[in-house]
Amino acid sequence: MTLSRLAASESKVAKLEERLASLEEKTGRLDGVAEGVRLLLQKLDELGGEAPPQKRQPSSTAVYAIPIDGDPFIGPEFAKVTIVKGYDFYCTYCDRVRPVLADLQTLYGKDIKIVFKNLVIHEEYARLPALAACAAHKQGKFMPMFEQIWIQGMRAKAELTEDNLLAIAKSLKLNKKRFLTDMSGECEDKIQKDFEIMSTFTTATPAFFINGRFLAGAQPIGNFRRIIDQELAKANRSIGEGTKLKDYYRNIVKSGRTTL
């Protein structure tokens, strides 16, 4: 019995040695491939090839100039803290963060103003709703249209066609002729202008600028509050020193950075 077990053990050892040899051979081939890649990259570098540059991201401490004239907003006309939200109607996280913004409104009241700025990334799905929201804004119905676009579009997992958007406009008692004219006219220019402004700093949504300070994505409320509280303290000091509330955000835009 002992000799039998010993023979079996020797057989297993032999098989393991064969597998190890096979693995070493494969590893050698992989090492050869890796070395080939290394030499190819070295050659490209010698020929002047360069890796594509990494896109710069906004600094979390810098203050950027985000103009908001004519943009839809909720909250007071003038506030100590202005939050600009760059959004796309085909962005799930743009919808998910909306309850956080509602909670911030409740917490800070008249001290914050939330401004909506288009950053249409998904042209095929988000451009038409963006035009519809813009046209509704011109008739004083931005927020009702905004809400219905999310409910009937993203949340219903449905594509918003022009007919669907016209049906929403009708339910909101918007003037159809003016609505269509604005969608295909001034709103086209507005969507493009918004994109040019926002894409200077970021090409991802949602993107927030809190008194010009960048915050990316659907962040938890604590991350918003940290920046808001800092900006609120700055605003209180500035206003206490004589700055008028109506001028406070305008001054931020005037002095803020216009590029990364």
N, C-alpha and C positions, 0 to 999 in steps of 0.2 A: 504493500500500500504506500509506503514511504517513497519507493522508487517511482511509482506511478505519479504521485503528487509532484515529485521533483521534476519529472519529465514534462508534466503539464506546466509547471512554473517556468521552465526553460523555454517552452514553446511561446508562452505569453510574453516573456522578455524579448524573444526574437521578433515577435510581431510589433512590440512597442518600438524596438530599435528601427524596424523598417518604416514605421509611421514617422518617427523622429527624423529619419534621413529624408523622407519625402517632404516633410515640413521645412526642413533646412533648405532643400532644393527650391521650394516655392518661395521661401523668404529671400533666397539669393536672387531669384528672378524679380521679386518686388523691389529689392534694393537696387537692382539694375535699372528698373523703370524709374524709380525715384531719382537715381543719379542722372538718368537721361533727361528727366524733366528739369532737374537743377541746371544741367549744362545748357539746355535749351533756353531757360530763363536768363542765364548768364550771357548767352549769345545775343539774345534780344536786347538786353541792357547795353551790351557793347555796340550794338547797331543803333542805339538811340531810342529803343522802345521804352515806354514808361507805363506804369500801372495807372489805371484810370483814377483821377482825383476823387477823394471822398467829399461828398456834399457836406458843407458846413451846416451846423445846426445853430439856432439862436441860443444865446447865452441866457441862463436863468436869472442873471443879475443885471444885464443890460436893459435899457429902456428904449423901446422901438416906437417909431412914429406911425400910428395906425389912424388915419383920418376916418371920421365917422359921419360926416355931413350927409344928411339925407337918408341915412340907414335906419331901418326899423329898430325899435328898442322897446324894452319894458323897464319900468321904474321911472324915476323923476327925470326931467329934461337935463338937469345938472346934478351931479353927484360927486362925492369925494372919491369914489372908486368906480371906474368904468371898466367893465369886462367886455371885451370884444370876442365873440365866438365865431371862428371860421368853421363852416360846416358844409356838408354835402348830403343831399337827400337819399343817397344810397349807402350811407355810412351807419352801420348798426350802432357803433359806439356814440355817434352824435345823438342818437335817440336815447341810449342808455343813460347818458349823463344829464338828461333834462331834469329828472327828479332832484339831482344834486343842486342844480341852478335854482329850482323852486325853493329848496330848503335854504339856500343862501339868501334869497329874497326875504324869506320869513325872518331869518336871523338878523339881517342887516338893514332891512327896511329901506328908508329913503337914502341911506348912505351908499347904495350901489345901484348902478345902471347897467343893464345887460343889452349889448348891441349885437345884432345879427349881420354877419358878413359872409357872402357866398364864397366858397372855395370849391368850385365844381371840378372834381377829380374824375368821376365816372360820367363822362359826357353822355353816353348812350341812355343812361337811366336817370341821371340827376339834373340834367340841363333843363328839360321841359318843366319839371316841378319848380325849379328855381325861378324860371321866367314867370310861372303862374303866381308864385308867392310875391314876386316883385310887382306884378300887375295888380294883385289884390291890395298890396301896400299903398298903391296910388289911389285906391278907393277907400282907404282907411280900414282894411280888413286883413292886415297881414297875419296877426296871430290866429284868427279862426282858420284861415287858409293853411297856415303853417301846421296847426294841430291836425287838420283833416288829411293833409298830405302824409304825415307820419302814420296816422291811423289806417288810411285806405291804401297806403303804399307799403312801406317797410313792414309794419306790423301785420298786415294782411298778406304779406309776401306776394304782392301783386304789382304789375307794371302799370304806371300811371300814364295813360295815353291822353292825347288832347281831348278826346270825348269825355274821359273820366274827370279831367280837370275842369272842363266846361260844366259838367254836372255839379261839381263842388261849387264852382262860381255861381251857378244858378241858385243853389241852396242857400248861398250867402247873400243873395239878392244883388249881385254885382251887375253892372251894366255890361252886357255881353260884347257889344261893339267896341267899347273903350277897352275892355279887358283884352280882347284879341289884338287890338291896335298897339296897346302898350307891350304886350308879350313879344310882338314881332318888331317893335321899334325901340323905344327908349330902354326897355328892360334888357335887350340884347347888349346894348352898350354898357349898362350897369353891371351885368354879370361879368363881362369881359374886364371892366375896370376893377371890380372887386378881386378877380383872379390875379390881375397884374400886381395889385397891392399885396395880397396875402402870399402869393407864391414867391415873392421876393425873399420871404423869411422861412416859409415851410411849404411842403407839398403833401402833408398828411392831415387828416381830420379825425376828431375835432382838434382844433388848435385855439388856445386862449391867450389873450394878451390882457393882463390885469394892470391897468394904468401903464400899459406898454411893456410889462414884464411877461415873458413867455412861459406857458405851461402847456405841455403836450398831452393829449389823450383824455380818456374818461377817468379822471383821477378821483380818489375818495375825497370827501368833503374836507377832511383835515388838511389836505395839501392846498386846497383853495384858500382855506381860512388862514393858513400861515402867511401867504402872500398878501391877502386882503388886509389882515391885521397890521402888517408892516406898512402897507400903503395908506391905510386909514390914519395911522400915527403920523406919517409924513404930511398927509393932507391937513390934518388938524393943526400941525405946527405952522404950515405955510399959510393957512387961512387965519390962524391966530396972529400972524405977522403982517396981515393986511391983504393977502391975495383974495380976490373975489371968487366965490364958488363957481360962477359961470365961466371964469377964465382958467380954472385949475386944469382941466383936461386939455384945453386948447394950448396951454403952456407946455404940457407934456408932449403934444404933437409937434410943437415948434422946436423944441429942444431935443426930441428923440432921434434915434438913429434911423436912417432911411435905407440902410443896407446892412448885411451881416458883417 
